[in-house]
Amino acid sequence: MTQEERSEITRKKILDAAFQEFGQNGYAAGTVNRICGHGITKGLFYHHFKGKDELYLACLEICVNHLVQFLTPHVEDSRDCLNARLIFFEQYPEEARIFFDGMLNPAPNLAGRIEEILLPLDMLNRRAYGNLIAGMTLREGVTPEKAVDWLALMQELLNGYFSSPKLRFRDLAEKMRLHEQVLPEILDRILFGIAKAPDNPQASGK
């Protein structure tokens, strides 16, 4: 076995331990000591990663890339894409926790890098939104580009709400469940509204 092969095996061992640690405890409560408790020396750990931050970001990037790869075959159908999200999070619970922890509870010192890591998913979401509205008749003055911008903004606002102090006492598992429950409902309301148009157009101005 070459040195490169041994190094790759060690790196994978560290990542596997990190997925378990961050998947169970999140970034804030995750520790290097527990990761190294999986038969990894501190010397080997710091040979491959500068510290907890770099390792966590590597795990998050793997999660996001895996999610994007999983969702890409479903991007032509928004409902199918939403269902695929649920399937992914059910099949990969540790990755789901790491993903939501990074998206909803980003550490301030990592926020910029996390935003960059999430960019491929943001781009995929915009593709899905574009496909969703492609067969719809838009209101006068609403371009497809503007509609996609509004839907993307809706998702940003939804993520912001789930990151807000209002939900600080909800544990991450509950926030994950609520987020995926509310997302399709909000999407439906944005597209089709919440109020029936009045029979008398002038009534809306009263």
TORNUKE-834971 format. One record per residue: residue number from 0; residue in three letters; x, y, z of N, C-alpha, C in turn. Coordinates in pm, whole numbers. Atoms other than C-alpha are relative to their C-alpha. Layout:
N
   n res   n_xx   n_yy   n_zz  ca_xx  ca_yy  ca_zz   c_xx   c_yy   c_zz
 NUM ALA      X      Y      Z      X      Y      Z      X      Y      Z
...
***
This chain:
206
   n res   n_xx   n_yy   n_zz  ca_xx  ca_yy  ca_zz   c_xx   c_yy   c_zz
   0 MET     85   -120      0      0      0      0     88    124      0
   1 THR    -79   -122      9    137    341    -97    -35     96    113
   2 GLN     25   -102   -102    165    637    138   -127     79    -33
   3 GLU    121    -73     41   -104    814    -65   -126    -78     34
   4 GLU    115     84    -32   -342    520    -20    -24     -4    150
   5 ARG     14      0   -147   -273    506    356    -56    133     48
   6 SER     47   -133    -38   -330    879    380   -149     16    -30
   7 GLU    141     -9     38   -663    851    198    -87    -82     95
   8 ILE     74     84    -95   -776    570    430    -14     72    134
   9 THR      4    -73   -126   -687    778    735    -97    118     -9
  10 ARG     89   -114     18   -867   1083    598   -147    -46      3
  11 LYS    137     53      1  -1179    873    532    -42    -42    140
  12 LYS     31     41   -137  -1161    732    886    -35    122     86
  13 ILE     29   -123    -74  -1151   1085   1027   -136     55    -40
  14 LEU    128    -51     48  -1444   1193    809   -116    -86     50
  15 ASP    106     89    -50  -1649    887    908    -30     29    147
  16 ALA     19    -32   -143  -1592    966   1277    -64    137     16
  17 ALA     55   -135     -8  -1674   1332   1214   -148      1    -37
  18 PHE    142      8     37  -2002   1247   1039    -82    -51    117
  19 GLN     71     52   -117  -2103   1046   1343     -9    105    109
  20 GLU     -5    -99   -108  -1996   1319   1586    -89    121    -32
  21 PHE     80   -117     35  -2146   1617   1403   -145    -38    -31
  22 GLY    136     46     27  -2447   1412   1295    -80    -22    126
  23 GLN     69     21   -127  -2529   1340   1658     -4    126     85
  24 ASN    -14   -112    -94  -2412   1656   1832      4    138    -63
  25 GLY     -7   -130     65  -2393   1929   1571    139     62     13
  26 TYR   -130    -67     -3  -2110   2175   1523     36     49    140
  27 ALA    -31    -66   -128  -2136   2357   1855     44    -99    107
  28 ALA    -30     97   -105  -2130   2047   2076    100   -106    -44
  29 GLY    -95     98     50  -1903   1838   1853    141     30     48
  30 THR   -136    -20    -51  -1549   1784   1980    101    -84    -78
  31 VAL   -110     74     62  -1218   1681   1829     37   -121     85
  32 ASN    -37    110    -89  -1152   1464   2134    -85   -124    -25
  33 ARG     86    115     26  -1454   1244   2066     26    -59   -139
  34 ILE    -34     50    133  -1363   1222   1698    127    -84      6
  35 CYS   -126     74    -13  -1013   1111   1791    -18   -126     86
  36 GLY     28    120    -78  -1171    856   2026    -29   -122    -86
  37 HIS     26    110     92  -1233    642   1717    131    -58    -52
  38 GLY   -127     57     40   -872    524   1710     83     90    -89
  39 ILE    -73    -99     81   -733    843   1554     89     82     93
  40 THR    -89    -80    -84   -427   1009   1703    -15    148    -34
  41 LYS      7   -144     24   -419   1386   1742     97     41   -112
  42 GLY    -97    -32    105   -110   1391   1521    -56    -24   -138
  43 LEU     60     30    129   -293   1222   1235   -115     95    -32
  44 PHE    112    -92     22   -597   1441   1285     51    133    -54
  45 TYR    -46   -133     39   -402   1767   1261     90     -4   -123
  46 HIS    -71     12    127   -198   1632    971    -97     18   -117
  47 HIS     99     -6    109   -518   1612    764    -90    122      9
  48 PHE     91   -113    -17   -725   1898    910     60     99    100
  49 LYS    -54   -103    -88   -632   2228   1071    -72      0    135
  50 GLY     76      0   -124   -903   2184   1332   -145    -36    -25
  51 LYS    142     36      7  -1271   2132   1402    -74     74   -111
  52 ASP     72    -79    101  -1386   2415   1173     20    -57   -139
  53 GLU    -29     51    134  -1213   2281    864    -66   -136    -22
  54 LEU     60    133     11  -1337   1928    933   -151     10    -14
  55 TYR    145    -17      8  -1695   2041    990    -41     50   -139
  56 LEU     31    -54    132  -1695   2242    666     18   -107   -108
  57 ALA    -20    110     95  -1557   1939    479   -119    -95      4
  58 CYS    118     87    -14  -1843   1727    616   -123     65    -63
  59 LEU    116    -71     56  -2102   1991    525      6      3   -152
  60 GLU    -14     -5    146  -1965   2022    172    -32   -136    -62
  61 ILE     33    134     48  -1986   1644    125   -151    -22      4
  62 CYS    145     14    -14  -2347   1650    252    -74     75   -110
  63 VAL     69    -82     99  -2452   1932     20     19    -58   -140
  64 ASN    -26     58    133  -2284   1776   -284    -78   -130    -19
  65 HIS     76    125      8  -2447   1441   -205   -149     30    -20
  66 LEU    140    -39     14  -2788   1609   -166    -30     50   -141
  67 VAL     20    -54    135  -2750   1798   -494      1   -114   -102
  68 GLN     -7    116     90  -2648   1477   -672   -127    -84      9
  69 PHE    121     80    -22  -2948   1297   -521   -122     68    -61
  70 LEU    118    -73     47  -3195   1571   -620      1     30   -149
  71 THR    -11    -42    139  -3065   1646   -970    -91    -78    -96
  72 PRO     90     71     91  -3261   1364  -1144   -147     39     16
  73 HIS    141    -34    -29  -3582   1505   -989    -31    147    -23
  74 VAL     13   -146      3  -3528   1874  -1066   -104     47   -101
  75 GLU     98    -41    100  -3768   1877  -1363   -141     10     59
  76 ASP    132      2    -64  -4066   1816  -1130     15     44    145
  77 SER    -23    -58   -133  -4079   2036   -819    -57    -88    110
  78 ARG     59     85   -104  -4313   1804   -628     85   -125     21
  79 ASP    -88    116     -8  -4092   1508   -710    129     38     73
  80 CYS   -123    -48    -63  -3793   1714   -598    -20     15    151
  81 LEU     31    -13   -143  -3959   1794   -263    -10   -137     66
  82 ASN      9    136    -54  -4040   1427   -212    138    -64     11
  83 ALA   -136     55     -2  -3681   1335   -297     80     57    118
  84 ARG    -65    -58   -119  -3560   1576    -26    -35    -81    124
  85 LEU     44     76   -117  -3767   1389    231     63   -139      3
  86 ILE    -61    133      8  -3636   1054    110    147      7     38
  87 PHE   -143    -16    -31  -3276   1178    128     21     16    150
  88 PHE    -20    -27   -142  -3312   1311    482    -37   -121     86
  89 GLU     36    122    -72  -3477    986    591    110   -106    -13
  90 GLN   -101    102     25  -3209    768    434    136     35     60
  91 TYR   -131    -46    -48  -2914    977    554    -19     96    117
  92 PRO     33    -87   -113  -3007   1109    900    119     81     52
  93 GLU   -115    -76    -47  -2652   1210    998     30    116    -94
  94 GLU    -21   -108     97  -2608   1407    677   -110    105     12
  95 ALA    111    -95    -16  -2951   1563    730     26     94    115
  96 ARG    -25    -85   -116  -2854   1689   1074    113     98    -27
  97 ILE   -112    -89     31  -2523   1828    951    -46    110    -95
  98 PHE     50    -98     97  -2699   1999    659    -86    107     68
  99 PHE     88    -96    -65  -2972   2159    870     72     80    108
 100 ASP    -78    -71   -101  -2728   2248   1147     77    115    -66
 101 GLY    -74   -105     71  -2518   2439    894    -90    106    -58
 102 MET     90    -95     65  -2813   2600    717    -78     85     99
 103 LEU     86    -71    -94  -3026   2693   1019     73     55    122
 104 ASN    -75    -44   -118  -2766   2731   1296    146     28    -34
 105 PRO   -140    -19     39  -2452   2857   1121     80     75    106
 106 ALA    -89    -71    -91  -2166   2951   1351     43    130    -68
 107 PRO    -32   -128     63  -2095   3323   1291    134      2    -73
 108 ASN   -132     -1     63  -1729   3259   1211      7    -87   -125
 109 LEU      1     88    117  -1825   3001    948   -108     40   -101
 110 ALA    118    -34     80  -2128   3178    797     34     25   -147
 111 GLY    -37    -31    138  -1950   3308    486     36   -125    -78
 112 ARG    -40    124     68  -1796   2973    399   -120    -93    -19
 113 ILE    119     83     12  -2124   2792    468    -87     49   -115
 114 GLU     79    -56    111  -2302   3026    227     57    -45   -134
 115 GLU    -64     46    124  -2048   2933    -42    -29   -148    -24
 116 ILE     22    144     13  -2093   2560     27   -143    -29    -43
 117 LEU    142     21     33  -2473   2591     -1    -37     50   -140
 118 LEU     31    -60    130  -2450   2772   -337    -46   -102   -104
 119 PRO     50     96    100  -2483   2456   -555   -145    -42     25
 120 LEU    139     33    -31  -2807   2371   -372    -91    116    -34
 121 ASP     78   -117     36  -2932   2727   -415    -24      4   -151
 122 MET     12     -1    146  -2865   2701   -789    -95   -110    -46
 123 LEU     92    108     35  -3046   2366   -808   -144     39     33
 124 ASN    135    -46    -36  -3345   2515   -624    -55     98   -103
 125 ARG     44    -97    100  -3359   2800   -875    -38    -72   -131
 126 ARG     37     80    118  -3358   2544  -1159   -137    -64     21
 127 ALA    128     64    -29  -3645   2361   -990   -114    101     -7
 128 TYR    104   -103      5  -3840   2685   -949    -28     41   -145
 129 GLY     18    -35    141  -3780   2773  -1314    -82   -104    -74
 130 ASN     77    108     63  -3912   2434  -1423   -146      2     47
 131 LEU    135     -2    -57  -4211   2474  -1192    -88    102    -70
 132 ILE     83   -107     56  -4331   2802  -1343     -2     -2   -152
 133 ALA    -11      0    146  -4241   2711  -1702   -136    -23    -67
 134 GLY    130     28     62  -4594   2580  -1770   -113     85     52
 135 MET    104    -83    -61  -4777   2852  -1580    -18    131    -76
 136 THR     26   -133     54  -4941   3170  -1703     25    100    111
 137 LEU    -37    -97   -103  -4778   3449  -1505    -82    128    -13
 138 ARG     71   -127      0  -4944   3772  -1407     74    100    -87
 139 GLU    -60   -102     84  -4885   4071  -1630    111     73     76
 140 GLY   -113    -70    -61  -4548   4228  -1558     94    -90     79
 141 VAL    -85     94    -73  -4407   3918  -1388     77    -85   -100
 142 THR    -84     79     88  -4116   3771  -1580     38   -131     69
 143 PRO    -47    124    -63  -3994   3413  -1523    117     23     94
 144 GLU   -116    -28    -84  -3669   3553  -1384    -43     61    134
 145 LYS     48    -65   -123  -3854   3773  -1135    -75   -100     87
 146 ALA     73    101    -76  -4080   3485  -1032     97    -93     73
 147 VAL   -100     86    -64  -3777   3265   -963     68     75    115
 148 ASP    -60    -82   -107  -3621   3551   -762    -90      2    123
 149 TRP     94     -6   -113  -3935   3574   -546     -6   -134     73
 150 LEU      5    132    -63  -3947   3199   -486    129    -28     78
 151 ALA   -127     17    -71  -3578   3197   -392      2     85    127
 152 LEU     10    -86   -118  -3641   3489   -157    -89    -62    106
 153 MET     89     69    -93  -3930   3298     -2     76   -107     78
 154 GLN    -73    105    -69  -3697   3010     76    103     60     97
 155 GLU    -95    -66    -90  -3436   3245    223    -70     52    125
 156 LEU     76    -51   -114  -3700   3407    444    -45   -115     91
 157 LEU     41    116    -79  -3825   3065    554    118    -52     82
 158 ASN   -119     45    -73  -3471   2957    645     35     98    111
 159 GLY    -29   -101   -101  -3423   3285    828    -93    -12    120
 160 TYR     96     18   -110  -3738   3226   1031     41   -118     87
 161 PHE    -39    117    -77  -3618   2881   1134    134     19     69
 162 SER   -126    -32    -67  -3283   3034   1230    -17    106    109
 163 SER     24   -115    -87  -3443   3310   1437    -13    -40    146
 164 PRO     17     26   -143  -3457   3342   1817   -138    -53     35
 165 LYS    137     46    -28  -3830   3268   1796     -5   -152     19
 166 LEU     -2    147     -7  -3745   2899   1752    124    -52     75
 167 ARG   -125     41    -65  -3434   2892   1972    -19   -115    100
 168 PHE     23    107    -98  -3598   2652   2219    -44   -132    -67
 169 ARG     33    123     72  -3692   2398   1949    129    -75    -31
 170 ASP   -122     73     33  -3442   2120   1906     10    -15   -153
 171 LEU    -25      1    143  -3288   2068   1563    -89   -101    -72
 172 ALA     84    102     64  -3484   1750   1488   -141     53    -27
 173 GLU    135    -56     17  -3813   1933   1538      1    108   -108
 174 LYS     -9   -104    102  -3699   2228   1328     15    -60   -139
 175 MET    -13     70    127  -3595   1990   1051   -136    -47    -50
 176 ARG    130     54     38  -3937   1826   1053    -95    112    -41
 177 LEU     90   -112     30  -4126   2156   1059     40     69   -130
 178 HIS    -49    -66    121  -3908   2307    786    -47    -73   -124
 179 GLU     38     77    117  -3978   2025    544   -151    -11    -14
 180 GLN    147     -1      6  -4348   2029    634    -52    132    -55
 181 VAL     48   -132     36  -4388   2403    584     43     39   -141
 182 LEU    -53    -44    129  -4174   2440    270    -98    -20   -116
 183 PRO     94     14    112  -4423   2288     20   -128     79     21
 184 GLU    121    -78    -26  -4714   2463    193     21    147    -38
 185 ILE    -31   -139     33  -4547   2805    163     15     16   -151
 186 LEU    -18     -5    145  -4449   2731   -197   -136      4    -70
 187 ASP    134      3     59  -4811   2649   -279    -71    133     19
 188 ARG     68   -127    -27  -4937   2970   -115     60    113    -84
 189 ILE    -64   -104     81  -4682   3185   -296    -50     -9   -144
 190 LEU     39     18    140  -4785   3037   -631   -148     28    -23
 191 PHE    144     -3     26  -5162   3027   -587    -77     91     96
 192 GLY     63    -98    -86  -5233   3282   -314    -72    -61    120
 193 ILE     69     44   -121  -5422   3265     13   -144     51      5
 194 ALA    135    -56     -2  -5737   3460    -74    -66    -16   -137
 195 LYS     76      9    124  -6007   3408   -334    -27    141    -52
 196 ALA     25   -131     59  -6038   3698   -574   -146     37     16
 197 PRO    141    -40    -18  -6355   3900   -505    -76     -2   -133
 198 ASP     85     -1    120  -6647   3871   -748     -6    140    -60
 199 ASN      2   -140     44  -6656   4250   -762    142     53     14
 200 PRO   -139    -47     -7  -6307   4379   -852     17    121     88
 201 GLN    -12   -121    -79  -6381   4708   -676     -4    -30    149
 202 ALA     12     33   -142  -6446   4525   -348    134     -9     67
 203 SER   -132     15    -61  -6077   4467   -296     56    133     47
 204 GLY    -51   -130    -41  -6026   4841   -258    -72     58    119
 205 LYS     77    -54   -113  -6278   4883     24     72    -23    131
***
